[in-house]
Structure formats: structure tokens, C-alpha cells
Amino acid sequence: SDWVTQQGGADRALKNDLVALRDRARDLERNDGYAESLFIELESNIIGPKGIQMKPLARKADARASGGTLNKVDASACEKIAQGWEDFSKRGNFDVTKQFSRASFERIAIRSVARDGGFLVRLVEAFPNNDYKFAVQGLESDALNPRTNDTAKRIHMGIEYDEWDAALAYHLQKIDQKSMNWNTAETFRVPAENLLNIFISKRINQSQGFSWLAP
């Protein structure tokens, strides 16, 4: 009888505890060697020095069938795809700030997911500052305020859902990245197809993730 528990969905505990757990995990990252060692191991063993690798397997076209392919790898096409991907993955091309290569961005992503419980990646189409007209923008999970709610519009913890509880859009807080001053009163809407909300769900219909250090 003295074992006090909490009922309700996964987001009930998240909504109340998410910010405190995230801040404590960040403090451990700065001040606890075991926590920092965990993050280094994740970066080294999941991402590695070259990042997650891609192997193109383009097939040769089958002239006998419209839109068909032969069961034979097109080595020339695969080489061009690999070269293009390698160039796009370089620092200056991959992310909007031009600070990170794909590999270093991926290492920040896995560290952030483990430390904060999640990481946001915005897919920026028609990006004007590289030759590929596409780049990614990394956003810490602070941008997704668990207190942003609107029952009438089905917005819950900053996420707008359809009638099936599929994410339609994300309502993100505006932030000055350098001063880290959050404008909690004003948000901007990003369609779900343009944002990756990366976290590990432990229960169905969970909106954000718990820090891996919480247990």
C-alpha cells in the first residue's frame, strides 16, 4: 500500500517530468564520467568515424519491359550515387549551419536522443546555400514544448494529430540559437513530412522520449 504509482497514458508522466529529467541528464553529461562514457560509446559503436554507411544497389534497365529492371547491378550508376552522397555528406553541404558533416551530425543526434530522450531533424527543401537545394537542421527537443496544447486543434505536447493519432505537424517554439532564449508564447508550424521526431517509444501513443539516464 505504500508503493505509490501513477495511472494514465505514457505522456502523463512525460508532461510533468520531461524538462527536469532532461536538465538533470545534461548536468550528468557535464559532471559525471560514467554518463559521458556512455555517450562516447554510443557515438563510437553506433555511428563511428564515418557515420552510418549507404550502399547503392541501382539495377540496369530492362529494355524489354517498360519501367522494368534486370537483376544486375549498374556499377556506373552506383558509383555516381555513392560519389554524390559522399559529397553531400561533407561539412558545408549537409546541415544548414555548415558546421557539421553527416557523420558528426549523426553523432550529435545519437548523443541527444540518449541524453535528452529525443532529437528533432528538420528536412529543409529548396535550401538556397548549397548545390543540392536540400539540407538538414538539427533542433534540440526543447523546441517541442510539452506544455503546448490545444484540444480543439488536436495539438498535444506541441504535436498536431489527425483523428487516427498520426502526426500532422509540429508546433515548435521559436529560439535564438545563440542566447538560447525560448519564446514560449509563439510557435511556428512544421509539417510532419518535413520533421523527424527521433526517440524510442516504450509505450503506445507516446509523444516524446525519456532520457536514457532516467532509470
MARMI-248572 format. One line per field, with one value per residue (C-alpha): x, y, z. Coordinates in steps of 0.001 Angstrom, whole numbers, plus 500000, padded with zeros to 6 digits. Layout:
N
c1 <- X / ...
c2 <- Y / ...
c3 <- Z / ...
***
This chain:
215
c1 <- 500000 / 502958 / 504025 / 502720 / 502095 / 500787 / 497971 / 497283 / 498961 / 502670 / 502519 / 501114 / 504465 / 506365 / 504403 / 505264 / 508810 / 510347 / 512079 / 513507 / 514795 / 516411 / 518132 / 519421 / 520757 / 522604 / 524110 / 525293 / 526816 / 528891 / 529813 / 529636 / 532281 / 530045 / 527363 / 529875 / 531456 / 528054 / 527583 / 531080 / 530416 / 527136 / 528832 / 531689 / 529763 / 526512 / 527767 / 531534 / 534061 / 532448 / 528803 / 526098 / 527090 / 524962 / 525437 / 523670 / 522242 / 520885 / 519816 / 520219 / 517118 / 515342 / 514734 / 512085 / 509706 / 508542 / 509946 / 511421 / 514891 / 517339 / 518666 / 522068 / 523709 / 524516 / 528065 / 528414 / 525166 / 526045 / 529423 / 527819 / 525234 / 527943 / 530086 / 527124 / 526168 / 529755 / 529934 / 526558 / 527727 / 530649 / 530796 / 529348 / 526746 / 524874 / 523379 / 522064 / 524728 / 527558 / 529288 / 528752 / 529466 / 526860 / 528934 / 529401 / 525701 / 524746 / 526979 / 525239 / 521876 / 522543 / 524027 / 520972 / 518499 / 520224 / 520762 / 517561 / 515253 / 514865 / 516205 / 514481 / 515731 / 514084 / 514310 / 514839 / 513796 / 514794 / 517720 / 519486 / 523020 / 524319 / 524306 / 521868 / 518968 / 518417 / 519908 / 519002 / 518565 / 519156 / 516911 / 517139 / 513959 / 513432 / 511777 / 508888 / 507297 / 505298 / 503016 / 501923 / 498370 / 495140 / 492335 / 490206 / 493017 / 494206 / 497594 / 499186 / 502648 / 503449 / 502340 / 499250 / 497463 / 494769 / 491801 / 493997 / 496685 / 499144 / 501312 / 500227 / 502589 / 504900 / 504430 / 507940 / 508996 / 510994 / 514522 / 517571 / 520131 / 522977 / 521316 / 519097 / 516174 / 512924 / 509785 / 507225 / 504311 / 504958 / 505380 / 505817 / 504251 / 506346 / 504508 / 505229 / 506748 / 509456 / 510467 / 511882 / 510989 / 513598 / 513088 / 512472 / 508880 / 508306 / 504509 / 501938 / 500958 / 503998 / 504761 / 508362 / 511049 / 512539 / 516228 / 518095 / 519710 / 516375 / 516257
c2 <- 500000 / 502343 / 501767 / 504967 / 504626 / 506831 / 505927 / 507228 / 507232 / 507453 / 511211 / 511925 / 511333 / 512865 / 516097 / 516653 / 515276 / 515706 / 519054 / 518164 / 514778 / 516384 / 519079 / 516516 / 514329 / 517310 / 518037 / 514423 / 514727 / 517672 / 516347 / 512547 / 510428 / 507356 / 509322 / 510894 / 507477 / 506080 / 508831 / 508316 / 504570 / 505238 / 507655 / 505246 / 501984 / 503087 / 505901 / 505513 / 507841 / 507672 / 507702 / 505231 / 503895 / 503727 / 501122 / 501929 / 498974 / 500548 / 497996 / 498117 / 498871 / 496076 / 497261 / 494555 / 495923 / 499474 / 500556 / 497114 / 496310 / 493498 / 491588 / 493114 / 495944 / 499040 / 499651 / 503025 / 504377 / 503061 / 504791 / 508117 / 507792 / 506969 / 509914 / 512281 / 511022 / 511362 / 514942 / 515859 / 514334 / 516747 / 519679 / 522707 / 520729 / 518530 / 520849 / 524398 / 525818 / 524383 / 523314 / 519559 / 516703 / 513959 / 511757 / 514461 / 515386 / 511729 / 511558 / 514618 / 513025 / 509760 / 511636 / 513911 / 511027 / 509254 / 512354 / 514307 / 511473 / 512760 / 514849 / 516789 / 516871 / 519329 / 518458 / 521762 / 521581 / 524298 / 525216 / 528119 / 527759 / 524553 / 522910 / 520194 / 522514 / 520357 / 520259 / 519205 / 521319 / 519836 / 521020 / 520054 / 518611 / 521803 / 523214 / 520799 / 522238 / 519608 / 522432 / 523429 / 522084 / 522936 / 520405 / 521943 / 521612 / 518215 / 519690 / 517699 / 518409 / 520506 / 517854 / 518199 / 514889 / 513625 / 511511 / 508370 / 509952 / 510231 / 513346 / 516070 / 518834 / 520023 / 523370 / 524418 / 527187 / 529990 / 530265 / 532431 / 529657 / 531725 / 533155 / 530046 / 532292 / 530433 / 532284 / 530042 / 532223 / 531941 / 528820 / 528032 / 525056 / 522473 / 519755 / 516239 / 515207 / 517832 / 516864 / 513709 / 513342 / 510772 / 508909 / 505409 / 504650 / 502450 / 502689 / 503119 / 506685 / 508177 / 511709 / 512176 / 510084 / 509758 / 510373 / 507069 / 508112 / 508426 / 504822
c3 <- 500000 / 500403 / 496762 / 495159 / 491402 / 488615 / 486256 / 482763 / 479373 / 478688 / 478158 / 481612 / 483293 / 480380 / 480505 / 484160 / 484302 / 480849 / 481370 / 484787 / 483575 / 480536 / 482611 / 485092 / 482276 / 480817 / 484212 / 484409 / 480939 / 482166 / 485593 / 485658 / 483957 / 483666 / 481802 / 479418 / 478843 / 477815 / 475228 / 473816 / 473475 / 471651 / 469249 / 468594 / 468246 / 466593 / 464348 / 464155 / 462478 / 459009 / 460023 / 459030 / 455624 / 452494 / 449741 / 446446 / 444529 / 441358 / 438751 / 434992 / 432974 / 431136 / 427578 / 427101 / 429732 / 430363 / 433721 / 434336 / 435648 / 435138 / 438128 / 437550 / 439448 / 437402 / 438629 / 436908 / 438358 / 441825 / 441695 / 440750 / 443533 / 446081 / 444969 / 445173 / 448628 / 449850 / 448608 / 450133 / 453435 / 453711 / 456084 / 454355 / 452418 / 454876 / 457513 / 457350 / 459681 / 457517 / 460757 / 460586 / 458258 / 458107 / 460441 / 463083 / 462824 / 463376 / 466447 / 467908 / 467083 / 468957 / 471915 / 472049 / 471835 / 474728 / 476883 / 476225 / 475221 / 471672 / 468814 / 466025 / 462441 / 460083 / 456377 / 454556 / 450914 / 448423 / 450694 / 448934 / 450312 / 448734 / 445300 / 446363 / 447294 / 450373 / 453877 / 457402 / 460517 / 463944 / 466771 / 470416 / 471874 / 473916 / 470783 / 471331 / 474460 / 476408 / 477606 / 474082 / 473885 / 472061 / 472452 / 469694 / 467140 / 468495 / 469454 / 472274 / 473705 / 470642 / 468129 / 465945 / 465298 / 462928 / 464020 / 463944 / 466162 / 463291 / 463454 / 461040 / 462127 / 464866 / 466612 / 467615 / 469930 / 468402 / 469771 / 469439 / 468984 / 470418 / 473508 / 473941 / 474833 / 474156 / 473135 / 474813 / 473715 / 469976 / 467849 / 464168 / 462379 / 460530 / 458540 / 459769 / 456431 / 456969 / 460511 / 462085 / 465772 / 466803 / 470090 / 471419 / 472391 / 475410 / 475246 / 472501 / 471547 / 473286 / 472032 / 473181 / 474824 / 478301 / 478838 / 478790 / 482071 / 483872 / 485197
***
